[in-house]
């Protein structure tokens, strides 16, 4: 049996997904929740094989839950469920160690198939998307000396961007105003010759080992 935990804040969606997943007889939903905070607490204790995590919740997001859970127990596979495809969320999911990223519009049989594949250790990240990530890394990483142009403060912010944090979360963590963080991010993007946070995140993830003492855990 494949043991699954389900995180989605809509009860109707959860009911439908549970029926769908359990119909084949080889998947058992061992826990469910509508709260990111509760799920992050319960999943490591329940030890499901696969956690299906809604990307956007009233009290947080499934990507952070995935990162937190996998930091505690990396044998738990994360499958991010989202209502629309968006590069930024996708990169964050990849960085949080998710095995897959599926749209809510997915056909039921495809979701069941996704759970099977992820439970066997396969990655479901769309090859075209992974390819795009790799291209950005390759294009960005040819000039690692650009990192030398960053101040310590900019490096720290780049590292947090790479961990998928928003400007507001970075501001809270570094005791800065959100507007200040926004200015730092614009400045470091310009220095790195990148247009978007996601590109900076990918570049930083690749280079995290060079970004200071706590950069080695990705």
C-alpha angles and dihedrals in degrees: 000000000000110000114216134188117202125208116186128132094219112082092200090055091049092050091051094046093048091052090047096047096044096045093088093055097231100083123069122192101217097178143006137189142174094207128080092206093051093045093051088054099043103039098068090049094049093045099207118186091231132021115202104205128192108226097220124042134163092249102035139316139283093239092063089045089053092051093046094047094046091049087061099037119008092187088076109091119217125216113187115213115201138170096222139021114250127167095221094054090043094055090045089052092050090050092048088059097250116165093212148005117212131182118234087234088068117125114256094243090051092054091051088048090049091054091050094049096045092048088057090055098259121140117233097193105134109258091224090055094044087050090054090051091050092049091052090049092048093046092046101040098057087083106045089151086076086075087066088068091062122095118232089256091053091048091052090050091047089053091053091047087054089054089059098252120153122234089257093053091046089050090053093047095048098037092240132130113264090238090055090053090049089054092048091050092050090048095049092045089054092048091049092046092239130134102205142041090236092061090049089049093053092046092048093048089055091049099035091116088067094047101084143286099312095043097091101078100086 
